[in-house]
Amino acid sequence: MLDKLLDGIDILGLYFGLAGIFFLIGMAIQDVLKKGDVPKFGRYVVWLVLFLGCSGFIAKGLIQVFWQGAGVG
């Protein structure tokens, strides 16, 4: 039981870490786009991809933890 819980925490930490890295990379790209002559639409696309990527990593981690917690995975 404890092993499953620790595995879940490790997996969740991995995906939250990936979401954080994805967010930092997206913010760096956003900063570069602000300085250039890029239309607002391009910046909105970066924010959309940034949001979907971060939420996807977090959702994947949560689903994996609950999936393993149920004894399926």
All heavy atoms as TSV, in Angstrom:
chain	resi	resn	atom	element	x	y	z
A	1	MET	N	N	0.826	-1.194	0.000
A	1	MET	CA	C	0.000	0.000	0.000
A	1	MET	C	C	0.872	1.260	0.000
A	1	MET	O	O	0.654	2.159	-0.783
A	1	MET	CB	C	-0.905	-0.040	1.234
A	1	MET	CG	C	-1.750	1.173	1.395
A	1	MET	SD	S	-3.164	1.064	0.331
A	1	MET	CE	C	-4.025	2.504	0.806
A	2	LEU	N	N	1.859	1.288	0.867
A	2	LEU	CA	C	2.741	2.446	0.936
A	2	LEU	C	C	3.571	2.580	-0.331
A	2	LEU	O	O	3.824	3.695	-0.793
A	2	LEU	CB	C	3.650	2.334	2.171
A	2	LEU	CG	C	4.543	3.539	2.448
A	2	LEU	CD1	C	3.689	4.778	2.687
A	2	LEU	CD2	C	5.416	3.278	3.645
A	3	ASP	N	N	3.970	1.448	-0.904
A	3	ASP	CA	C	4.746	1.495	-2.143
A	3	ASP	C	C	3.947	2.135	-3.276
A	3	ASP	O	O	4.478	2.932	-4.051
A	3	ASP	CB	C	5.181	0.085	-2.565
A	3	ASP	CG	C	6.228	-0.483	-1.631
A	3	ASP	OD1	O	6.915	0.321	-0.968
A	3	ASP	OD2	O	6.355	-1.717	-1.567
A	4	LYS	N	N	2.671	1.787	-3.363
A	4	LYS	CA	C	1.823	2.385	-4.399
A	4	LYS	C	C	1.691	3.884	-4.191
A	4	LYS	O	O	1.717	4.658	-5.134
A	4	LYS	CB	C	0.436	1.738	-4.403
A	4	LYS	CG	C	0.385	0.394	-5.059
A	4	LYS	CD	C	-1.040	-0.080	-5.148
A	4	LYS	CE	C	-1.076	-1.451	-5.800
A	4	LYS	NZ	N	-2.467	-1.940	-5.929
A	5	LEU	N	N	1.532	4.286	-2.946
A	5	LEU	CA	C	1.410	5.708	-2.636
A	5	LEU	C	C	2.687	6.456	-3.005
A	5	LEU	O	O	2.640	7.527	-3.613
A	5	LEU	CB	C	1.089	5.906	-1.157
A	5	LEU	CG	C	0.930	7.348	-0.686
A	5	LEU	CD1	C	-0.261	7.991	-1.371
A	5	LEU	CD2	C	0.791	7.402	0.809
A	6	LEU	N	N	3.838	5.897	-2.660
A	6	LEU	CA	C	5.110	6.546	-2.989
A	6	LEU	C	C	5.338	6.587	-4.496
A	6	LEU	O	O	5.861	7.580	-5.017
A	6	LEU	CB	C	6.259	5.828	-2.284
A	6	LEU	CG	C	6.307	6.005	-0.767
A	6	LEU	CD1	C	7.444	5.185	-0.174
A	6	LEU	CD2	C	6.439	7.456	-0.395
A	7	ASP	N	N	4.975	5.521	-5.201
A	7	ASP	CA	C	5.083	5.541	-6.659
A	7	ASP	C	C	4.199	6.627	-7.256
A	7	ASP	O	O	4.583	7.312	-8.196
A	7	ASP	CB	C	4.701	4.178	-7.245
A	7	ASP	CG	C	5.755	3.117	-7.002
A	7	ASP	OD1	O	6.905	3.507	-6.666
A	7	ASP	OD2	O	5.448	1.923	-7.146
A	8	GLY	N	N	2.999	6.771	-6.681
A	8	GLY	CA	C	2.090	7.803	-7.157
A	8	GLY	C	C	2.641	9.192	-6.937
A	8	GLY	O	O	2.523	10.067	-7.788
A	9	ILE	N	N	3.256	9.410	-5.796
A	9	ILE	CA	C	3.850	10.716	-5.504
A	9	ILE	C	C	5.022	10.983	-6.446
A	9	ILE	O	O	5.183	12.095	-6.940
A	9	ILE	CB	C	4.284	10.786	-4.026
A	9	ILE	CG1	C	3.048	10.804	-3.133
A	9	ILE	CG2	C	5.154	12.008	-3.764
A	9	ILE	CD1	C	3.343	10.681	-1.664
A	10	ASP	N	N	5.824	9.962	-6.734
A	10	ASP	CA	C	6.933	10.130	-7.664
A	10	ASP	C	C	6.437	10.486	-9.057
A	10	ASP	O	O	6.970	11.384	-9.714
A	10	ASP	CB	C	7.773	8.849	-7.747
A	10	ASP	CG	C	8.582	8.598	-6.491
A	10	ASP	OD1	O	8.741	9.540	-5.702
A	10	ASP	OD2	O	9.045	7.454	-6.307
A	11	ILE	N	N	5.403	9.789	-9.505
A	11	ILE	CA	C	4.853	10.052	-10.835
A	11	ILE	C	C	4.246	11.445	-10.893
A	11	ILE	O	O	4.451	12.193	-11.851
A	11	ILE	CB	C	3.809	8.975	-11.202
A	11	ILE	CG1	C	4.510	7.646	-11.461
A	11	ILE	CG2	C	2.996	9.383	-12.414
A	11	ILE	CD1	C	3.583	6.469	-11.602
A	12	LEU	N	N	3.502	11.809	-9.862
A	12	LEU	CA	C	2.887	13.126	-9.822
A	12	LEU	C	C	3.953	14.217	-9.820
A	12	LEU	O	O	3.823	15.218	-10.520
A	12	LEU	CB	C	1.998	13.234	-8.583
A	12	LEU	CG	C	0.970	14.340	-8.570
A	12	LEU	CD1	C	0.039	14.211	-9.754
A	12	LEU	CD2	C	0.184	14.294	-7.278
A	13	GLY	N	N	5.023	14.012	-9.056
A	13	GLY	CA	C	6.122	14.973	-9.039
A	13	GLY	C	C	6.796	15.110	-10.394
A	13	GLY	O	O	7.146	16.212	-10.813
A	14	LEU	N	N	6.943	13.985	-11.080
A	14	LEU	CA	C	7.540	14.013	-12.422
A	14	LEU	C	C	6.707	14.864	-13.366
A	14	LEU	O	O	7.230	15.744	-14.055
A	14	LEU	CB	C	7.661	12.593	-12.967
A	14	LEU	CG	C	8.023	12.480	-14.450
A	14	LEU	CD1	C	9.469	12.866	-14.679
A	14	LEU	CD2	C	7.746	11.096	-14.965
A	15	TYR	N	N	5.406	14.632	-13.380
A	15	TYR	CA	C	4.559	15.376	-14.313
A	15	TYR	C	C	4.400	16.837	-13.915
A	15	TYR	O	O	4.325	17.702	-14.771
A	15	TYR	CB	C	3.208	14.687	-14.477
A	15	TYR	CG	C	3.322	13.469	-15.364
A	15	TYR	CD1	C	3.185	12.189	-14.852
A	15	TYR	CD2	C	3.593	13.605	-16.714
A	15	TYR	CE1	C	3.313	11.078	-15.667
A	15	TYR	CE2	C	3.726	12.506	-17.531
A	15	TYR	CZ	C	3.574	11.243	-17.011
A	15	TYR	OH	O	3.710	10.150	-17.811
A	16	PHE	N	N	4.378	17.132	-12.613
A	16	PHE	CA	C	4.349	18.535	-12.200
A	16	PHE	C	C	5.668	19.217	-12.563
A	16	PHE	O	O	5.696	20.379	-12.940
A	16	PHE	CB	C	4.066	18.662	-10.707
A	16	PHE	CG	C	2.607	18.741	-10.379
A	16	PHE	CD1	C	1.891	17.601	-10.051
A	16	PHE	CD2	C	1.957	19.954	-10.411
A	16	PHE	CE1	C	0.546	17.676	-9.754
A	16	PHE	CE2	C	0.605	20.049	-10.106
A	16	PHE	CZ	C	-0.098	18.898	-9.785
A	17	GLY	N	N	6.768	18.488	-12.449
A	17	GLY	CA	C	8.066	19.031	-12.866
A	17	GLY	C	C	8.107	19.303	-14.359
A	17	GLY	O	O	8.609	20.348	-14.796
A	18	LEU	N	N	7.587	18.382	-15.149
A	18	LEU	CA	C	7.526	18.588	-16.600
A	18	LEU	C	C	6.640	19.778	-16.950
A	18	LEU	O	O	6.962	20.559	-17.848
A	18	LEU	CB	C	7.009	17.326	-17.291
A	18	LEU	CG	C	7.971	16.156	-17.361
A	18	LEU	CD1	C	7.264	14.925	-17.926
A	18	LEU	CD2	C	9.188	16.493	-18.196
A	19	ALA	N	N	5.527	19.926	-16.225
A	19	ALA	CA	C	4.656	21.077	-16.457
A	19	ALA	C	C	5.392	22.375	-16.124
A	19	ALA	O	O	5.275	23.368	-16.846
A	19	ALA	CB	C	3.381	20.961	-15.633
A	20	GLY	N	N	6.172	22.372	-15.045
A	20	GLY	CA	C	6.942	23.559	-14.678
A	20	GLY	C	C	7.993	23.917	-15.710
A	20	GLY	O	O	8.158	25.079	-16.071
A	21	ILE	N	N	8.687	22.912	-16.211
A	21	ILE	CA	C	9.692	23.153	-17.253
A	21	ILE	C	C	9.031	23.673	-18.519
A	21	ILE	O	O	9.506	24.619	-19.150
A	21	ILE	CB	C	10.499	21.868	-17.522
A	21	ILE	CG1	C	11.393	21.555	-16.324
A	21	ILE	CG2	C	11.326	21.987	-18.790
A	21	ILE	CD1	C	12.047	20.193	-16.380
A	22	PHE	N	N	7.910	23.052	-18.904
A	22	PHE	CA	C	7.165	23.490	-20.078
A	22	PHE	C	C	6.733	24.941	-19.910
A	22	PHE	O	O	6.822	25.740	-20.836
A	22	PHE	CB	C	5.951	22.575	-20.278
A	22	PHE	CG	C	5.303	22.703	-21.615
A	22	PHE	CD1	C	5.781	21.986	-22.694
A	22	PHE	CD2	C	4.212	23.522	-21.794
A	22	PHE	CE1	C	5.185	22.096	-23.928
A	22	PHE	CE2	C	3.607	23.639	-23.025
A	22	PHE	CZ	C	4.093	22.922	-24.091
A	23	PHE	N	N	6.277	25.298	-18.703
A	23	PHE	CA	C	5.843	26.665	-18.425
A	23	PHE	C	C	7.011	27.646	-18.547
A	23	PHE	O	O	6.872	28.710	-19.143
A	23	PHE	CB	C	5.232	26.739	-17.028
A	23	PHE	CG	C	4.744	28.106	-16.660
A	23	PHE	CD1	C	3.564	28.591	-17.178
A	23	PHE	CD2	C	5.476	28.898	-15.794
A	23	PHE	CE1	C	3.119	29.861	-16.841
A	23	PHE	CE2	C	5.038	30.155	-15.443
A	23	PHE	CZ	C	3.851	30.641	-15.970
A	24	LEU	N	N	8.158	27.293	-17.991
A	24	LEU	CA	C	9.317	28.192	-18.066
A	24	LEU	C	C	9.792	28.394	-19.497
A	24	LEU	O	O	10.150	29.505	-19.892
A	24	LEU	CB	C	10.446	27.650	-17.191
A	24	LEU	CG	C	10.196	27.708	-15.694
A	24	LEU	CD1	C	11.342	27.033	-14.943
A	24	LEU	CD2	C	10.019	29.137	-15.230
A	25	ILE	N	N	9.795	27.328	-20.277
A	25	ILE	CA	C	10.178	27.452	-21.686
A	25	ILE	C	C	9.182	28.346	-22.423
A	25	ILE	O	O	9.565	29.218	-23.211
A	25	ILE	CB	C	10.287	26.067	-22.346
A	25	ILE	CG1	C	11.496	25.317	-21.785
A	25	ILE	CG2	C	10.389	26.184	-23.863
A	25	ILE	CD1	C	11.558	23.858	-22.197
A	26	GLY	N	N	7.893	28.142	-22.149
A	26	GLY	CA	C	6.867	28.978	-22.783
A	26	GLY	C	C	7.000	30.437	-22.397
A	26	GLY	O	O	6.804	31.331	-23.229
A	27	MET	N	N	7.325	30.703	-21.139
A	27	MET	CA	C	7.501	32.088	-20.707
A	27	MET	C	C	8.711	32.723	-21.376
A	27	MET	O	O	8.686	33.902	-21.707
A	27	MET	CB	C	7.628	32.162	-19.183
A	27	MET	CG	C	6.349	31.848	-18.450
A	27	MET	SD	S	4.980	32.908	-18.906
A	27	MET	CE	C	5.525	34.445	-18.195
A	28	ALA	N	N	9.760	31.942	-21.584
A	28	ALA	CA	C	10.934	32.473	-22.290
A	28	ALA	C	C	10.577	32.809	-23.735
A	28	ALA	O	O	10.975	33.857	-24.260
A	28	ALA	CB	C	12.068	31.456	-22.243
A	29	ILE	N	N	9.812	31.936	-24.373
A	29	ILE	CA	C	9.379	32.203	-25.749
A	29	ILE	C	C	8.491	33.444	-25.782
A	29	ILE	O	O	8.617	34.294	-26.669
A	29	ILE	CB	C	8.644	30.981	-26.329
A	29	ILE	CG1	C	9.631	29.829	-26.532
A	29	ILE	CG2	C	7.949	31.317	-27.636
A	29	ILE	CD1	C	8.978	28.511	-26.883
A	30	GLN	N	N	7.579	33.548	-24.807
A	30	GLN	CA	C	6.701	34.713	-24.728
A	30	GLN	C	C	7.508	35.995	-24.564
A	30	GLN	O	O	7.197	37.014	-25.164
A	30	GLN	CB	C	5.726	34.535	-23.562
A	30	GLN	CG	C	4.787	35.664	-23.347
A	30	GLN	CD	C	3.716	35.764	-24.406
A	30	GLN	OE1	O	3.513	34.846	-25.173
A	30	GLN	NE2	N	3.057	36.882	-24.458
A	31	ASP	N	N	8.565	35.967	-23.765
A	31	ASP	CA	C	9.406	37.138	-23.552
A	31	ASP	C	C	10.107	37.550	-24.842
A	31	ASP	O	O	10.206	38.725	-25.156
A	31	ASP	CB	C	10.422	36.843	-22.450
A	31	ASP	CG	C	11.121	38.094	-21.971
A	31	ASP	OD1	O	10.429	39.122	-21.801
A	31	ASP	OD2	O	12.340	38.040	-21.771
A	32	VAL	N	N	10.574	36.570	-25.595
A	32	VAL	CA	C	11.224	36.863	-26.872
A	32	VAL	C	C	10.219	37.448	-27.854
A	32	VAL	O	O	10.518	38.400	-28.579
A	32	VAL	CB	C	11.885	35.585	-27.449
A	32	VAL	CG1	C	12.321	35.795	-28.877
A	32	VAL	CG2	C	13.061	35.176	-26.583
A	33	LEU	N	N	9.008	36.892	-27.868
A	33	LEU	CA	C	7.991	37.400	-28.787
A	33	LEU	C	C	7.555	38.817	-28.440
A	33	LEU	O	O	7.198	39.591	-29.323
A	33	LEU	CB	C	6.767	36.476	-28.792
A	33	LEU	CG	C	6.948	35.105	-29.427
A	33	LEU	CD1	C	5.657	34.318	-29.330
A	33	LEU	CD2	C	7.383	35.227	-30.874
A	34	LYS	N	N	7.579	39.179	-27.163
A	34	LYS	CA	C	7.213	40.536	-26.751
A	34	LYS	C	C	8.187	41.553	-27.316
A	34	LYS	O	O	7.802	42.655	-27.682
A	34	LYS	CB	C	7.213	40.647	-25.231
A	34	LYS	CG	C	5.928	40.328	-24.577
A	34	LYS	CD	C	6.056	40.642	-23.098
A	34	LYS	CE	C	4.859	40.162	-22.336
A	34	LYS	NZ	N	5.020	40.407	-20.896
A	35	LYS	N	N	9.456	41.194	-27.349
A	35	LYS	CA	C	10.484	42.129	-27.789
A	35	LYS	C	C	10.493	42.285	-29.304
A	35	LYS	O	O	10.896	43.313	-29.816
A	35	LYS	CB	C	11.857	41.671	-27.308
A	35	LYS	CG	C	11.989	41.760	-25.808
A	35	LYS	CD	C	13.315	41.261	-25.332
A	35	LYS	CE	C	13.356	41.301	-23.809
A	35	LYS	NZ	N	14.566	40.727	-23.266
A	36	GLY	N	N	10.050	41.245	-30.017
A	36	GLY	CA	C	10.045	41.303	-31.473
A	36	GLY	C	C	8.788	41.970	-31.992
A	36	GLY	O	O	7.933	42.456	-31.254
A	37	ASP	N	N	8.694	42.019	-33.308
A	37	ASP	CA	C	7.538	42.630	-33.960
A	37	ASP	C	C	6.558	41.533	-34.357
A	37	ASP	O	O	6.323	41.271	-35.525
A	37	ASP	CB	C	8.008	43.418	-35.175
A	37	ASP	CG	C	6.971	44.427	-35.614
A	37	ASP	OD1	O	6.040	44.685	-34.836
A	37	ASP	OD2	O	7.089	44.941	-36.738
A	38	VAL	N	N	5.989	40.874	-33.341
A	38	VAL	CA	C	5.087	39.752	-33.556
A	38	VAL	C	C	3.661	40.205	-33.246
A	38	VAL	O	O	3.437	40.867	-32.236
A	38	VAL	CB	C	5.471	38.559	-32.641
A	38	VAL	CG1	C	4.514	37.410	-32.805
A	38	VAL	CG2	C	6.888	38.122	-32.940
A	39	PRO	N	N	2.708	39.875	-34.112
A	39	PRO	CA	C	1.332	40.277	-33.823
A	39	PRO	C	C	0.787	39.591	-32.564
A	39	PRO	O	O	1.313	38.564	-32.128
A	39	PRO	CB	C	0.554	39.833	-35.060
A	39	PRO	CG	C	1.426	38.871	-35.764
A	39	PRO	CD	C	2.842	39.167	-35.357
A	40	LYS	N	N	-0.258	40.179	-31.998
A	40	LYS	CA	C	-0.829	39.628	-30.766
A	40	LYS	C	C	-1.334	38.203	-30.973
A	40	LYS	O	O	-1.317	37.406	-30.051
A	40	LYS	CB	C	-1.964	40.510	-30.265
A	40	LYS	CG	C	-1.494	41.727	-29.563
A	40	LYS	CD	C	-2.633	42.402	-28.848
A	40	LYS	CE	C	-2.078	43.567	-28.057
A	40	LYS	NZ	N	-3.086	44.178	-27.223
A	41	PHE	N	N	-1.793	37.889	-32.181
A	41	PHE	CA	C	-2.297	36.541	-32.440
A	41	PHE	C	C	-1.214	35.500	-32.169
A	41	PHE	O	O	-1.485	34.457	-31.585
A	41	PHE	CB	C	-2.784	36.429	-33.893
A	41	PHE	CG	C	-3.238	35.053	-34.253
A	41	PHE	CD1	C	-4.446	34.571	-33.783
A	41	PHE	CD2	C	-2.450	34.230	-35.046
A	41	PHE	CE1	C	-4.873	33.300	-34.100
A	41	PHE	CE2	C	-2.863	32.952	-35.367
A	41	PHE	CZ	C	-4.082	32.489	-34.900
A	42	GLY	N	N	0.012	35.778	-32.556
A	42	GLY	CA	C	1.123	34.857	-32.314
A	42	GLY	C	C	1.367	34.649	-30.834
A	42	GLY	O	O	1.626	33.539	-30.384
A	43	ARG	N	N	1.256	35.719	-30.066
A	43	ARG	CA	C	1.434	35.595	-28.616
A	43	ARG	C	C	0.293	34.814	-27.978
A	43	ARG	O	O	0.503	34.031	-27.059
A	43	ARG	CB	C	1.554	36.976	-27.974
A	43	ARG	CG	C	2.942	37.575	-28.232
A	43	ARG	CD	C	3.092	38.854	-27.507
A	43	ARG	NE	N	2.731	39.905	-28.473
A	43	ARG	CZ	C	2.530	41.158	-28.165
A	43	ARG	NH1	N	2.619	41.557	-26.932
A	43	ARG	NH2	N	2.229	42.032	-29.081
A	44	TYR	N	N	-0.914	34.997	-28.492
A	44	TYR	CA	C	-2.054	34.240	-27.965
A	44	TYR	C	C	-1.917	32.755	-28.269
A	44	TYR	O	O	-2.287	31.914	-27.454
A	44	TYR	CB	C	-3.368	34.769	-28.528
A	44	TYR	CG	C	-3.726	36.155	-28.028
A	44	TYR	CD1	C	-4.349	37.062	-28.851
A	44	TYR	CD2	C	-3.422	36.552	-26.726
A	44	TYR	CE1	C	-4.676	38.331	-28.408
A	44	TYR	CE2	C	-3.738	37.817	-26.269
A	44	TYR	CZ	C	-4.369	38.699	-27.116
A	44	TYR	OH	O	-4.684	39.949	-26.669
A	45	VAL	N	N	-1.371	32.422	-29.427
A	45	VAL	CA	C	-1.147	31.015	-29.767
A	45	VAL	C	C	-0.125	30.407	-28.813
A	45	VAL	O	O	-0.295	29.284	-28.332
A	45	VAL	CB	C	-0.697	30.864	-31.238
A	45	VAL	CG1	C	-0.206	29.452	-31.523
A	45	VAL	CG2	C	-1.835	31.222	-32.173
A	46	VAL	N	N	0.932	31.148	-28.490
A	46	VAL	CA	C	1.933	30.660	-27.539
A	46	VAL	C	C	1.287	30.428	-26.182
A	46	VAL	O	O	1.526	29.408	-25.539
A	46	VAL	CB	C	3.123	31.642	-27.429
A	46	VAL	CG1	C	4.023	31.278	-26.274
A	46	VAL	CG2	C	3.914	31.646	-28.719
A	47	TRP	N	N	0.444	31.348	-25.728
A	47	TRP	CA	C	-0.228	31.167	-24.443
A	47	TRP	C	C	-1.162	29.964	-24.459
A	47	TRP	O	O	-1.254	29.228	-23.479
A	47	TRP	CB	C	-1.021	32.419	-24.063
A	47	TRP	CG	C	-0.183	33.408	-23.337
A	47	TRP	CD1	C	0.289	34.585	-23.817
A	47	TRP	CD2	C	0.324	33.295	-22.001
A	47	TRP	NE1	N	1.052	35.211	-22.866
A	47	TRP	CE2	C	1.088	34.451	-21.744
A	47	TRP	CE3	C	0.210	32.333	-21.013
A	47	TRP	CZ2	C	1.717	34.673	-20.532
A	47	TRP	CZ3	C	0.840	32.539	-19.792
A	47	TRP	CH2	C	1.573	33.698	-19.572
A	48	LEU	N	N	-1.851	29.752	-25.586
A	48	LEU	CA	C	-2.748	28.602	-25.696
A	48	LEU	C	C	-1.972	27.291	-25.625
A	48	LEU	O	O	-2.339	26.377	-24.891
A	48	LEU	CB	C	-3.544	28.679	-27.004
A	48	LEU	CG	C	-4.539	27.561	-27.242
A	48	LEU	CD1	C	-5.661	27.644	-26.217
A	48	LEU	CD2	C	-5.085	27.634	-28.646
A	49	VAL	N	N	-0.882	27.210	-26.364
A	49	VAL	CA	C	-0.051	26.003	-26.336
A	49	VAL	C	C	0.555	25.813	-24.949
A	49	VAL	O	O	0.617	24.689	-24.426
A	49	VAL	CB	C	1.052	26.074	-27.423
A	49	VAL	CG1	C	2.063	24.964	-27.260
A	49	VAL	CG2	C	0.427	26.025	-28.803
A	50	LEU	N	N	0.986	26.893	-24.338
A	50	LEU	CA	C	1.542	26.840	-22.985
A	50	LEU	C	C	0.509	26.307	-21.992
A	50	LEU	O	O	0.795	25.401	-21.207
A	50	LEU	CB	C	2.001	28.239	-22.578
A	50	LEU	CG	C	2.558	28.451	-21.189
A	50	LEU	CD1	C	3.859	27.683	-21.046
A	50	LEU	CD2	C	2.787	29.924	-20.955
A	51	PHE	N	N	-0.711	26.829	-22.050
A	51	PHE	CA	C	-1.765	26.381	-21.142
A	51	PHE	C	C	-2.117	24.916	-21.385
A	51	PHE	O	O	-2.222	24.131	-20.447
A	51	PHE	CB	C	-3.012	27.251	-21.319
A	51	PHE	CG	C	-4.196	26.742	-20.555
A	51	PHE	CD1	C	-4.259	26.882	-19.180
A	51	PHE	CD2	C	-5.230	26.106	-21.214
A	51	PHE	CE1	C	-5.346	26.407	-18.470
A	51	PHE	CE2	C	-6.319	25.623	-20.514
A	51	PHE	CZ	C	-6.385	25.770	-19.147
A	52	LEU	N	N	-2.296	24.539	-22.647
A	52	LEU	CA	C	-2.666	23.158	-22.945
A	52	LEU	C	C	-1.552	22.183	-22.566
A	52	LEU	O	O	-1.827	21.094	-22.067
A	52	LEU	CB	C	-3.014	23.015	-24.431
A	52	LEU	CG	C	-4.300	23.693	-24.878
A	52	LEU	CD1	C	-4.465	23.567	-26.382
A	52	LEU	CD2	C	-5.492	23.143	-24.139
A	53	GLY	N	N	-0.310	22.566	-22.792
A	53	GLY	CA	C	0.808	21.697	-22.441
A	53	GLY	C	C	0.923	21.487	-20.942
A	53	GLY	O	O	1.052	20.357	-20.466
A	54	CYS	N	N	0.850	22.570	-20.180
A	54	CYS	CA	C	0.957	22.461	-18.716
A	54	CYS	C	C	-0.216	21.687	-18.132
A	54	CYS	O	O	-0.037	20.803	-17.301
A	54	CYS	CB	C	1.021	23.849	-18.087
A	54	CYS	SG	S	2.582	24.681	-18.362
A	55	SER	N	N	-1.412	22.007	-18.591
A	55	SER	CA	C	-2.578	21.301	-18.052
A	55	SER	C	C	-2.569	19.842	-18.485
A	55	SER	O	O	-3.020	18.970	-17.735
A	55	SER	CB	C	-3.873	21.986	-18.483
A	55	SER	OG	O	-3.997	21.988	-19.897
A	56	GLY	N	N	-2.037	19.561	-19.657
A	56	GLY	CA	C	-1.937	18.167	-20.104
A	56	GLY	C	C	-0.989	17.353	-19.243
A	56	GLY	O	O	-1.301	16.217	-18.877
A	57	PHE	N	N	0.165	17.916	-18.912
A	57	PHE	CA	C	1.115	17.215	-18.042
A	57	PHE	C	C	0.522	16.979	-16.655
A	57	PHE	O	O	0.649	15.906	-16.073
A	57	PHE	CB	C	2.419	17.993	-17.901
A	57	PHE	CG	C	3.359	17.823	-19.057
A	57	PHE	CD1	C	3.906	18.922	-19.685
A	57	PHE	CD2	C	3.715	16.572	-19.509
A	57	PHE	CE1	C	4.779	18.779	-20.743
A	57	PHE	CE2	C	4.588	16.416	-20.569
A	57	PHE	CZ	C	5.123	17.517	-21.188
A	58	ILE	N	N	-0.142	18.006	-16.109
A	58	ILE	CA	C	-0.731	17.866	-14.783
A	58	ILE	C	C	-1.858	16.833	-14.794
A	58	ILE	O	O	-1.949	15.985	-13.911
A	58	ILE	CB	C	-1.206	19.242	-14.271
A	58	ILE	CG1	C	0.015	20.127	-13.997
A	58	ILE	CG2	C	-2.063	19.107	-13.020
A	58	ILE	CD1	C	-0.308	21.571	-13.701
A	59	ALA	N	N	-2.709	16.894	-15.821
A	59	ALA	CA	C	-3.802	15.929	-15.917
A	59	ALA	C	C	-3.274	14.507	-16.078
A	59	ALA	O	O	-3.793	13.567	-15.474
A	59	ALA	CB	C	-4.711	16.298	-17.084
A	60	LYS	N	N	-2.233	14.344	-16.883
A	60	LYS	CA	C	-1.644	13.015	-17.077
A	60	LYS	C	C	-1.117	12.471	-15.750
A	60	LYS	O	O	-1.296	11.291	-15.429
A	60	LYS	CB	C	-0.523	13.091	-18.114
A	60	LYS	CG	C	0.327	11.859	-18.255
A	60	LYS	CD	C	-0.440	10.692	-18.810
A	60	LYS	CE	C	0.515	9.538	-19.061
A	60	LYS	NZ	N	-0.056	8.259	-18.870
A	61	GLY	N	N	-0.470	13.309	-14.967
A	61	GLY	CA	C	0.039	12.869	-13.669
A	61	GLY	C	C	-1.071	12.482	-12.716
A	61	GLY	O	O	-0.995	11.456	-12.051
A	62	LEU	N	N	-2.130	13.302	-12.668
A	62	LEU	CA	C	-3.244	12.995	-11.773
A	62	LEU	C	C	-3.966	11.718	-12.198
A	62	LEU	O	O	-4.317	10.882	-11.359
A	62	LEU	CB	C	-4.220	14.173	-11.734
A	62	LEU	CG	C	-3.715	15.426	-11.027
A	62	LEU	CD1	C	-4.714	16.564	-11.196
A	62	LEU	CD2	C	-3.461	15.150	-9.561
A	63	ILE	N	N	-4.182	11.565	-13.491
A	63	ILE	CA	C	-4.845	10.351	-13.981
A	63	ILE	C	C	-3.994	9.131	-13.673
A	63	ILE	O	O	-4.507	8.093	-13.246
A	63	ILE	CB	C	-5.118	10.470	-15.497
A	63	ILE	CG1	C	-6.231	11.491	-15.730
A	63	ILE	CG2	C	-5.499	9.122	-16.096
A	63	ILE	CD1	C	-6.414	11.882	-17.175
A	64	GLN	N	N	-2.693	9.239	-13.869
A	64	GLN	CA	C	-1.799	8.107	-13.593
A	64	GLN	C	C	-1.849	7.710	-12.123
A	64	GLN	O	O	-1.891	6.532	-11.788
A	64	GLN	CB	C	-0.369	8.473	-13.990
A	64	GLN	CG	C	0.608	7.342	-13.920
A	64	GLN	CD	C	0.456	6.384	-15.083
A	64	GLN	OE1	O	-0.043	6.748	-16.139
A	64	GLN	NE2	N	0.875	5.166	-14.897
A	65	VAL	N	N	-1.862	8.699	-11.231
A	65	VAL	CA	C	-1.900	8.415	-9.802
A	65	VAL	C	C	-3.217	7.739	-9.424
A	65	VAL	O	O	-3.230	6.736	-8.715
A	65	VAL	CB	C	-1.692	9.704	-8.981
A	65	VAL	CG1	C	-2.029	9.488	-7.526
A	65	VAL	CG2	C	-0.251	10.167	-9.118
A	66	PHE	N	N	-4.328	8.280	-9.904
A	66	PHE	CA	C	-5.621	7.674	-9.570
A	66	PHE	C	C	-5.782	6.307	-10.214
A	66	PHE	O	O	-6.396	5.412	-9.657
A	66	PHE	CB	C	-6.766	8.603	-9.971
A	66	PHE	CG	C	-6.864	9.818	-9.101
A	66	PHE	CD1	C	-6.849	11.079	-9.643
A	66	PHE	CD2	C	-6.937	9.702	-7.720
A	66	PHE	CE1	C	-6.930	12.206	-8.851
A	66	PHE	CE2	C	-7.016	10.816	-6.905
A	66	PHE	CZ	C	-7.016	12.069	-7.481
A	67	TRP	N	N	-5.231	6.141	-11.413
A	67	TRP	CA	C	-5.289	4.866	-12.119
A	67	TRP	C	C	-4.545	3.802	-11.319
A	67	TRP	O	O	-5.009	2.688	-11.137
A	67	TRP	CB	C	-4.679	5.038	-13.498
A	67	TRP	CG	C	-4.857	3.891	-14.433
A	67	TRP	CD1	C	-3.973	2.895	-14.669
A	67	TRP	CD2	C	-5.971	3.629	-15.278
A	67	TRP	NE1	N	-4.451	2.031	-15.611
A	67	TRP	CE2	C	-5.686	2.458	-15.994
A	67	TRP	CE3	C	-7.178	4.266	-15.499
A	67	TRP	CZ2	C	-6.566	1.912	-16.917
A	67	TRP	CZ3	C	-8.051	3.732	-16.420
A	67	TRP	CH2	C	-7.736	2.566	-17.102
A	68	GLN	N	N	-3.348	4.152	-10.838
A	68	GLN	CA	C	-2.570	3.197	-10.045
A	68	GLN	C	C	-3.186	3.000	-8.666
A	68	GLN	O	O	-3.123	1.926	-8.099
A	68	GLN	CB	C	-1.130	3.662	-9.883
A	68	GLN	CG	C	-0.285	3.426	-11.101
A	68	GLN	CD	C	1.161	3.780	-10.854
A	68	GLN	OE1	O	1.511	4.402	-9.860
A	68	GLN	NE2	N	2.015	3.402	-11.786
A	69	GLY	N	N	-3.787	4.052	-8.122
A	69	GLY	CA	C	-4.423	3.946	-6.812
A	69	GLY	C	C	-5.605	2.994	-6.825
A	69	GLY	O	O	-5.915	2.359	-5.817
A	70	ALA	N	N	-6.235	2.869	-7.976
A	70	ALA	CA	C	-7.370	1.957	-8.103
A	70	ALA	C	C	-6.896	0.519	-8.330
A	70	ALA	O	O	-7.701	-0.385	-8.384
A	70	ALA	CB	C	-8.277	2.392	-9.233
A	71	GLY	N	N	-5.598	0.349	-8.519
A	71	GLY	CA	C	-5.043	-0.996	-8.725
A	71	GLY	C	C	-5.123	-1.466	-10.157
A	71	GLY	O	O	-4.904	-2.638	-10.440
A	72	VAL	N	N	-5.420	-0.555	-11.093
A	72	VAL	CA	C	-5.555	-0.963	-12.493
A	72	VAL	C	C	-4.205	-1.003	-13.174
A	72	VAL	O	O	-3.910	-1.915	-13.916
A	72	VAL	CB	C	-6.510	0.014	-13.232
A	72	VAL	CG1	C	-6.642	-0.376	-14.680
A	72	VAL	CG2	C	-7.862	0.022	-12.553
A	73	GLY	N	N	-3.351	0.046	-12.929
A	73	GLY	CA	C	-2.084	0.127	-13.646
A	73	GLY	C	C	-0.926	-0.389	-12.891
A	73	GLY	O	O	-0.879	-0.647	-11.760
